[in-house]
């Protein structure tokens, strides 16, 4: 029996090609960095050629693609897979070399493994920030390849497809549905009559705030306050803060920098977890929209609660009694750390606020190795992994607005239980939320938690299969950080550790989790339904 497909696959692939060929443009930046530092440009030039050839080849499959709902969903899902696959190519070429143009550079690099290269690339574009790099240093990796890691996060933060809608005229029709399929959160606010203008406004705010952070961070080096914050490091952290990415070129993450640098990065992480549409309203002369926004106020309230809890624990000496397994420290490190923070207000508040913002917004930076914290602080951070940033932000996880609505729904149920005759709509910012949108929020949150549990079970079973020793906390936190696009977990997968010890199967499982988590599950799972494909 023949089955007629309802989806024009050629049209979707053609649009994927249109996006893919333009990936050659941002590859120019690591080429410039490579030339400046006297490094090879081959990994990037070869990848540029590949993206152009493959992109144009796919584009020619359907010269005049008709973008409908199904083609749009398929296009968004495939685009993120395609950029992750292409993004892995520079890692592989640098690790293996490309004879006879360049000799093998780092044959011992973990990135020589295709699964590792794909993991690193997917982690970058989805702004997860989990890494398989065994050694994060310029002795093991070139500055240009490290910059490519950070650039992938910046490109993925606001969204590859949102950027494409902003610059490609062929995506202006149907662009709204593409942006809805890709953008984190329940929906994207249309700021201007034309969706392409909305996309350009969002990317303009994203670029402007990124540049501001780079300037402020580099000023620390210029003024001598923090010589470690070189221009390279300022650019690297500017590119990874605003997408809530967390790829730092320093093995100690933000612990490698001064308290001043940490204080500068904190508000930018909070800004990254804010709905970017609010910044557009502020710049358009409506600053009151920011302070009146119910989700924004709830977001700041949640950050405040997490910070207060963590600060209390740290101030009272809430560090591990003994060095936990998988950490990068010893008893002397723990003793010195506790002495430097316990009973000290400024460092306790700074590290609490920094880590609350880094985890809740899913940035994943570390101002110190929070593996050294005690069970109470780790429990607070583990809960924070599920929170997420605002809708329309670059943050991952469940999202603040969904928890806000769910809490209001629980409150309504309690009220109507006591008053069965009452009719009480749930409001967000004064506007009632229709029941269909509520069902969508319940369904997403339930599915998110179910996938998290399934992922944790699968990872645990695979770890048992290959003999990898893992704790319950490591299993739970890694599954949660992968699907939430957070990055660092606990134990051997903590902020100063990495994921290179995973089996190939677990790495591919986490690649899938990062991909499905970035696209908020439904645009990927719908592709598995026969009804999506059949007429």
DAFENPE-V979941 format. One record per backbone hydrogen bond with DSSP energy under -1.0 kcal/mol. NH is the residue of the N-H (numbers start at 0). CO is the residue of the C=O. E is the energy in kcal/mol with one decimal. If there is no record, write none. Layout:
nh:NH co:CO e:E
nh:NH co:CO e:E
This chain:
nh:5 co:532 e:-3.4
nh:8 co:6 e:-1.3
nh:11 co:7 e:-1.8
nh:12 co:8 e:-2.8
nh:13 co:9 e:-2.2
nh:14 co:10 e:-1.9
nh:15 co:11 e:-2.2
nh:16 co:12 e:-2.4
nh:17 co:13 e:-1.7
nh:18 co:14 e:-1.7
nh:19 co:15 e:-2.9
nh:20 co:16 e:-2.2
nh:22 co:19 e:-1.8
nh:23 co:20 e:-1.1
nh:24 co:21 e:-1.4
nh:27 co:24 e:-2.0
nh:28 co:25 e:-1.4
nh:30 co:26 e:-1.2
nh:31 co:27 e:-2.2
nh:32 co:28 e:-2.2
nh:33 co:29 e:-2.6
nh:34 co:30 e:-2.4
nh:35 co:31 e:-2.2
nh:36 co:32 e:-2.2
nh:38 co:33 e:-3.3
nh:44 co:40 e:-2.7
nh:45 co:41 e:-2.6
nh:46 co:42 e:-1.0
nh:47 co:43 e:-2.6
nh:48 co:44 e:-2.2
nh:49 co:45 e:-2.1
nh:50 co:46 e:-2.8
nh:51 co:47 e:-2.2
nh:52 co:48 e:-2.4
nh:53 co:49 e:-2.9
nh:54 co:50 e:-2.5
nh:55 co:51 e:-2.6
nh:56 co:52 e:-2.2
nh:57 co:53 e:-2.6
nh:58 co:54 e:-2.4
nh:59 co:55 e:-1.8
nh:60 co:57 e:-1.6
nh:71 co:67 e:-2.6
nh:72 co:68 e:-2.2
nh:73 co:69 e:-2.4
nh:74 co:70 e:-2.5
nh:75 co:71 e:-2.5
nh:76 co:72 e:-2.3
nh:77 co:73 e:-2.6
nh:78 co:74 e:-2.4
nh:79 co:75 e:-1.7
nh:80 co:76 e:-1.4
nh:81 co:77 e:-2.9
nh:82 co:78 e:-2.7
nh:83 co:79 e:-1.4
nh:84 co:80 e:-2.3
nh:85 co:81 e:-2.7
nh:86 co:82 e:-2.6
nh:88 co:85 e:-1.4
nh:91 co:87 e:-2.0
nh:92 co:88 e:-2.8
nh:93 co:89 e:-2.4
nh:94 co:90 e:-2.1
nh:95 co:91 e:-2.7
nh:96 co:92 e:-3.0
nh:100 co:97 e:-1.7
nh:108 co:105 e:-2.2
nh:111 co:108 e:-1.6
nh:112 co:109 e:-1.4
nh:116 co:112 e:-2.6
nh:117 co:113 e:-2.6
nh:118 co:114 e:-2.4
nh:119 co:115 e:-2.8
nh:120 co:116 e:-2.2
nh:121 co:117 e:-3.0
nh:122 co:118 e:-2.7
nh:123 co:119 e:-1.8
nh:124 co:120 e:-2.7
nh:125 co:121 e:-2.3
nh:126 co:123 e:-1.6
nh:127 co:122 e:-1.9
nh:128 co:122 e:-1.1
nh:136 co:134 e:-1.3
nh:140 co:136 e:-1.7
nh:145 co:141 e:-1.9
nh:146 co:142 e:-2.3
nh:147 co:143 e:-1.7
nh:148 co:144 e:-1.6
nh:149 co:145 e:-1.7
nh:150 co:146 e:-2.8
nh:151 co:147 e:-2.3
nh:152 co:148 e:-1.2
nh:153 co:149 e:-1.9
nh:154 co:150 e:-2.5
nh:155 co:151 e:-2.1
nh:156 co:152 e:-1.8
nh:162 co:158 e:-2.0
nh:163 co:159 e:-2.0
nh:164 co:160 e:-2.8
nh:165 co:161 e:-1.7
nh:166 co:162 e:-1.4
nh:167 co:163 e:-2.8
nh:170 co:167 e:-1.7
nh:171 co:168 e:-1.7
nh:177 co:173 e:-1.6
nh:178 co:174 e:-2.6
nh:179 co:175 e:-2.2
nh:180 co:176 e:-1.9
nh:181 co:177 e:-1.6
nh:182 co:178 e:-3.4
nh:197 co:193 e:-1.7
nh:198 co:194 e:-2.5
nh:199 co:195 e:-2.2
nh:200 co:196 e:-2.4
nh:201 co:197 e:-2.4
nh:202 co:198 e:-2.4
nh:203 co:199 e:-2.2
nh:204 co:200 e:-2.3
nh:205 co:201 e:-2.2
nh:206 co:202 e:-2.6
nh:207 co:203 e:-2.6
nh:208 co:204 e:-2.4
nh:209 co:205 e:-1.8
nh:210 co:206 e:-2.5
nh:211 co:207 e:-2.1
nh:212 co:208 e:-2.2
nh:213 co:209 e:-2.2
nh:214 co:210 e:-2.4
nh:215 co:211 e:-2.3
nh:216 co:212 e:-2.8
nh:217 co:213 e:-2.6
nh:218 co:214 e:-1.9
nh:219 co:216 e:-1.0
nh:221 co:217 e:-2.2
nh:222 co:218 e:-2.4
nh:224 co:219 e:-1.1
nh:225 co:219 e:-2.4
nh:228 co:225 e:-2.0
nh:229 co:227 e:-2.1
nh:233 co:229 e:-2.9
nh:234 co:230 e:-2.6
nh:235 co:231 e:-2.8
nh:236 co:232 e:-2.5
nh:237 co:233 e:-2.0
nh:238 co:234 e:-2.4
nh:240 co:236 e:-1.4
nh:241 co:237 e:-1.0
nh:243 co:240 e:-2.2
nh:244 co:239 e:-2.0
nh:245 co:239 e:-1.4
nh:252 co:249 e:-1.9
nh:254 co:251 e:-1.8
nh:255 co:252 e:-1.4
nh:256 co:253 e:-1.6
nh:261 co:257 e:-1.8
nh:262 co:258 e:-2.5
nh:263 co:259 e:-1.9
nh:264 co:260 e:-2.2
nh:265 co:261 e:-1.8
nh:268 co:264 e:-2.2
nh:269 co:265 e:-2.2
nh:270 co:266 e:-2.4
nh:271 co:267 e:-2.3
nh:272 co:268 e:-1.3
nh:273 co:270 e:-1.6
nh:275 co:391 e:-1.9
nh:277 co:274 e:-1.7
nh:279 co:275 e:-1.5
nh:280 co:276 e:-2.0
nh:281 co:277 e:-2.3
nh:282 co:278 e:-2.6
nh:283 co:279 e:-1.2
nh:284 co:281 e:-1.5
nh:285 co:280 e:-2.7
nh:288 co:285 e:-1.6
nh:289 co:286 e:-1.2
nh:290 co:286 e:-1.0
nh:291 co:287 e:-1.9
nh:296 co:292 e:-2.2
nh:297 co:293 e:-2.2
nh:298 co:294 e:-2.7
nh:299 co:295 e:-2.5
nh:300 co:296 e:-2.1
nh:301 co:297 e:-2.7
nh:302 co:298 e:-2.3
nh:303 co:299 e:-2.4
nh:304 co:300 e:-2.3
nh:305 co:301 e:-2.6
nh:306 co:302 e:-2.6
nh:307 co:303 e:-2.5
nh:308 co:304 e:-2.4
nh:309 co:305 e:-2.6
nh:310 co:306 e:-3.0
nh:311 co:307 e:-2.0
nh:312 co:308 e:-2.1
nh:313 co:309 e:-2.9
nh:314 co:310 e:-2.8
nh:315 co:311 e:-1.8
nh:316 co:313 e:-1.6
nh:317 co:312 e:-2.1
nh:318 co:316 e:-1.9
nh:319 co:371 e:-3.2
nh:326 co:323 e:-1.4
nh:333 co:329 e:-2.1
nh:334 co:330 e:-2.3
nh:335 co:331 e:-2.5
nh:336 co:332 e:-2.6
nh:337 co:333 e:-2.5
nh:338 co:334 e:-2.1
nh:339 co:335 e:-1.9
nh:340 co:336 e:-1.1
nh:341 co:337 e:-2.5
nh:342 co:314 e:-1.8
nh:343 co:340 e:-2.6
nh:347 co:343 e:-1.6
nh:348 co:344 e:-2.8
nh:349 co:345 e:-2.9
nh:350 co:346 e:-2.5
nh:351 co:347 e:-1.8
nh:352 co:348 e:-3.1
nh:353 co:349 e:-2.9
nh:354 co:350 e:-2.5
nh:355 co:351 e:-2.4
nh:356 co:352 e:-2.5
nh:357 co:353 e:-2.6
nh:358 co:354 e:-2.2
nh:359 co:355 e:-2.6
nh:360 co:356 e:-2.0
nh:362 co:357 e:-1.0
nh:363 co:357 e:-2.1
nh:369 co:367 e:-1.2
nh:371 co:368 e:-2.2
nh:372 co:369 e:-1.1
nh:373 co:317 e:-2.5
nh:377 co:373 e:-2.2
nh:378 co:374 e:-2.5
nh:379 co:375 e:-1.8
nh:380 co:376 e:-2.3
nh:381 co:377 e:-2.8
nh:382 co:378 e:-1.9
nh:383 co:379 e:-1.9
nh:384 co:380 e:-1.3
nh:385 co:382 e:-1.2
nh:386 co:383 e:-1.4
nh:389 co:272 e:-2.9
nh:391 co:183 e:-2.3
nh:392 co:389 e:-1.6
nh:393 co:271 e:-2.0
nh:397 co:385 e:-1.0
nh:398 co:386 e:-2.0
nh:399 co:388 e:-2.3
nh:402 co:398 e:-1.5
nh:403 co:399 e:-2.5
nh:404 co:400 e:-2.3
nh:405 co:401 e:-2.7
nh:406 co:402 e:-2.6
nh:407 co:403 e:-1.9
nh:408 co:404 e:-2.3
nh:409 co:405 e:-2.4
nh:410 co:406 e:-2.2
nh:411 co:407 e:-2.1
nh:412 co:408 e:-2.4
nh:413 co:409 e:-2.2
nh:414 co:410 e:-2.1
nh:415 co:411 e:-3.2
nh:416 co:412 e:-1.8
nh:417 co:413 e:-1.4
nh:418 co:414 e:-1.9
nh:421 co:418 e:-2.1
nh:427 co:430 e:-2.9
nh:430 co:427 e:-1.3
nh:432 co:425 e:-3.3
nh:437 co:433 e:-1.8
nh:438 co:434 e:-2.4
nh:439 co:435 e:-1.9
nh:440 co:436 e:-1.9
nh:441 co:437 e:-2.6
nh:442 co:438 e:-2.8
nh:443 co:439 e:-2.6
nh:444 co:440 e:-2.4
nh:445 co:441 e:-2.4
nh:446 co:442 e:-2.6
nh:447 co:443 e:-2.9
nh:448 co:444 e:-2.2
nh:449 co:445 e:-2.3
nh:450 co:446 e:-2.6
nh:451 co:447 e:-2.0
nh:452 co:448 e:-2.1
nh:453 co:449 e:-2.5
nh:454 co:450 e:-2.8
nh:455 co:451 e:-2.3
nh:456 co:452 e:-2.3
nh:457 co:453 e:-2.6
nh:458 co:454 e:-2.7
nh:459 co:455 e:-2.4
nh:460 co:456 e:-2.6
nh:461 co:457 e:-2.3
nh:462 co:458 e:-2.6
nh:463 co:459 e:-2.3
nh:464 co:460 e:-2.1
nh:465 co:461 e:-2.1
nh:467 co:462 e:-2.5
nh:474 co:470 e:-2.3
nh:475 co:471 e:-2.8
nh:476 co:472 e:-2.5
nh:477 co:473 e:-2.2
nh:478 co:474 e:-1.9
nh:479 co:475 e:-2.2
nh:480 co:476 e:-2.6
nh:481 co:477 e:-2.0
nh:482 co:478 e:-2.0
nh:483 co:479 e:-1.7
nh:485 co:480 e:-2.6
nh:488 co:492 e:-3.0
nh:492 co:489 e:-1.5
nh:493 co:490 e:-1.8
nh:496 co:493 e:-1.8
nh:497 co:491 e:-1.6
nh:498 co:130 e:-3.0
nh:501 co:498 e:-1.6
nh:506 co:502 e:-2.3
nh:507 co:503 e:-2.3
nh:508 co:504 e:-2.1
nh:509 co:505 e:-2.6
nh:510 co:506 e:-2.2
nh:511 co:507 e:-2.2
nh:512 co:508 e:-2.3
nh:513 co:509 e:-2.7
nh:514 co:510 e:-2.1
nh:515 co:511 e:-2.9
nh:516 co:512 e:-2.5
nh:517 co:513 e:-2.1
nh:518 co:514 e:-1.5
nh:519 co:516 e:-1.2
nh:520 co:515 e:-3.2
nh:521 co:519 e:-2.9
nh:523 co:520 e:-1.4
nh:524 co:520 e:-2.8
nh:525 co:521 e:-2.6
nh:526 co:523 e:-1.2
nh:527 co:524 e:-1.8
nh:528 co:525 e:-1.3
nh:531 co:528 e:-1.4
nh:533 co:529 e:-2.4
nh:534 co:3 e:-1.7
